[in-house]
Amino acid sequence: MEAETEHYWRGEPARPIANFLIPFPAVCFTLALLTDLAYWQTANLMWQNFSAWLLFVGEVVGGLALVVGIVELLTRKSLRATGPGWGYVILGAIILIVAFFNSLIHAGDGWTGVVPWGLALSAVTFVLVVVAAIVGRATTRRHPAGAHHHA
């Protein structure tokens, strides 16, 4: 607790700001997979529309999180030393690229806008989100926020 308080006194937040943004696209991409599955089972266009909007919002907030994460890595030495680092940023960029191509497929009409490639890319995006969550969680457990490493 003292280390976290010390961070605040120096004007540096204990946790990266990007960490507060990252869950939002993760939820959007997970829900996009679920709405794709619902569309596949019902052929109700409402589910395709939900998927398209969820992908769009996830990409916008995910892009913002990526930019904020890059700025934080460039400006906060403590994050480069203890956080998941550039590998996590690259994984985030890959997730956004896959989601972007998924959005292009979802822009198609009806069944071909989801089945089979939209559904497949939603599943790939979901798996990458889970991998990113595992990597991020493992890294933060090794280096808790606010922990100082003294040489």
C-alpha positions as CSV (number, residue, x, y, z in Angstrom):
1,M,0.0,0.0,0.0
2,E,2.9,2.4,0.8
3,A,4.4,1.9,-2.7
4,E,1.0,2.8,-4.3
5,T,0.7,5.9,-2.1
6,E,4.2,6.8,-3.0
7,H,3.4,6.6,-6.7
8,Y,0.4,9.0,-6.2
9,W,2.6,11.5,-4.4
10,R,5.0,11.6,-7.2
11,G,2.1,12.3,-9.6
12,E,2.3,8.9,-11.3
13,P,-0.7,6.7,-11.2
14,A,-0.1,3.2,-9.8
15,R,-2.0,1.5,-12.7
16,P,-1.8,2.3,-16.4
17,I,-4.8,4.3,-17.7
18,A,-5.0,1.9,-20.6
19,N,-5.9,-0.8,-18.1
20,F,-9.3,0.9,-17.5
21,L,-10.0,1.0,-21.3
22,I,-9.0,-2.5,-22.3
23,P,-11.9,-4.4,-20.7
24,F,-14.4,-2.5,-22.9
25,P,-13.3,-3.8,-26.3
26,A,-12.7,-7.3,-24.7
27,V,-16.4,-7.4,-23.7
28,C,-17.5,-6.0,-27.1
29,F,-15.5,-8.7,-29.0
30,T,-16.8,-11.4,-26.8
31,L,-20.4,-10.3,-27.2
32,A,-19.8,-10.1,-31.0
33,L,-18.9,-13.8,-31.0
34,L,-22.1,-14.5,-29.0
35,T,-24.3,-12.4,-31.3
36,D,-22.7,-14.1,-34.3
37,L,-23.6,-17.5,-32.8
38,A,-27.1,-16.3,-32.2
39,Y,-27.3,-15.1,-35.9
40,W,-26.0,-18.5,-37.1
41,Q,-28.7,-20.3,-35.1
42,T,-31.6,-17.9,-35.9
43,A,-30.8,-16.1,-39.1
44,N,-32.4,-13.0,-37.5
45,L,-30.7,-9.9,-39.0
46,M,-30.9,-8.1,-35.6
47,W,-28.0,-10.3,-34.4
48,Q,-25.8,-9.4,-37.4
49,N,-26.5,-5.7,-36.7
50,F,-25.5,-6.2,-33.1
51,S,-22.3,-7.9,-34.1
52,A,-21.4,-5.1,-36.5
53,W,-22.0,-2.4,-33.9
54,L,-20.1,-4.4,-31.2
55,L,-17.1,-4.8,-33.5
56,F,-17.2,-1.1,-34.4
57,V,-17.3,0.1,-30.8
58,G,-14.7,-2.5,-29.7
59,E,-12.4,-1.2,-32.4
60,V,-12.8,2.4,-31.5
61,V,-12.3,2.0,-27.8
62,G,-9.6,-0.6,-28.4
63,G,-7.8,1.8,-30.7
64,L,-7.9,4.5,-28.0
65,A,-6.6,2.0,-25.5
66,L,-3.8,1.0,-27.8
67,V,-2.8,4.7,-28.4
68,V,-2.9,5.4,-24.6
69,G,-0.9,2.2,-23.9
70,I,1.8,3.2,-26.4
71,V,2.0,6.8,-24.9
72,E,2.2,5.3,-21.4
73,L,5.0,2.9,-22.4
74,L,6.9,5.7,-24.0
75,T,6.5,8.1,-21.1
76,R,6.5,5.8,-18.0
77,K,9.8,4.0,-17.3
78,S,8.2,2.0,-14.5
79,L,5.7,0.4,-17.0
80,R,8.5,-0.7,-19.3
81,A,10.3,-2.3,-16.4
82,T,7.3,-4.1,-14.8
83,G,4.4,-4.2,-17.3
84,P,3.7,-6.6,-20.2
85,G,5.4,-4.1,-22.5
86,W,5.6,-4.0,-26.3
87,G,4.6,-7.6,-26.8
88,Y,1.2,-6.8,-25.2
89,V,0.9,-3.7,-27.5
90,I,1.6,-5.9,-30.5
91,L,-0.9,-8.4,-29.4
92,G,-3.5,-5.6,-29.0
93,A,-2.7,-4.4,-32.5
94,I,-3.2,-7.9,-33.9
95,I,-6.5,-8.2,-32.2
96,L,-7.6,-4.8,-33.7
97,I,-6.5,-5.9,-37.2
98,V,-8.4,-9.2,-37.0
99,A,-11.5,-7.3,-35.7
100,F,-11.2,-4.7,-38.5
101,F,-11.2,-7.5,-41.2
102,N,-14.1,-9.1,-39.3
103,S,-16.0,-5.7,-39.6
104,L,-15.4,-5.7,-43.3
105,I,-16.9,-9.2,-43.6
106,H,-19.8,-8.2,-41.4
107,A,-20.5,-5.3,-43.7
108,G,-21.8,-7.9,-46.2
109,D,-25.4,-8.6,-46.6
110,G,-27.2,-11.3,-44.7
111,W,-25.9,-14.8,-44.2
112,T,-22.6,-14.2,-46.0
113,G,-21.9,-11.3,-43.7
114,V,-21.5,-13.7,-40.8
115,V,-21.3,-17.3,-41.9
116,P,-18.7,-18.8,-42.1
117,W,-15.9,-16.1,-42.1
118,G,-17.4,-13.5,-39.8
119,L,-18.1,-16.2,-37.2
120,A,-14.6,-17.6,-37.6
121,L,-12.9,-14.2,-37.2
122,S,-15.1,-13.5,-34.2
123,A,-13.9,-16.7,-32.7
124,V,-10.2,-15.9,-33.5
125,T,-10.6,-12.4,-32.0
126,F,-12.1,-13.9,-28.9
127,V,-9.3,-16.4,-28.5
128,L,-6.7,-13.6,-28.9
129,V,-8.5,-11.5,-26.3
130,V,-8.3,-14.5,-23.9
131,V,-4.6,-14.9,-24.7
132,A,-4.0,-11.2,-24.0
133,A,-5.9,-11.4,-20.7
134,I,-3.8,-14.4,-19.6
135,V,-0.5,-12.6,-20.6
136,G,-1.6,-9.4,-18.9
137,R,-2.7,-11.2,-15.8
138,A,0.5,-13.3,-15.6
139,T,2.6,-10.2,-16.0
140,T,0.8,-8.2,-13.3
141,R,1.0,-11.1,-10.9
142,R,4.8,-11.2,-11.3
143,H,5.1,-7.4,-11.0
144,P,2.2,-5.9,-9.0
145,A,1.2,-2.3,-9.8
146,G,3.1,0.1,-7.7
147,A,5.9,-2.3,-6.9
148,H,9.4,-0.8,-7.0
149,H,12.5,-2.7,-8.2
150,H,15.6,-1.5,-6.5
151,A,18.9,-2.3,-8.1
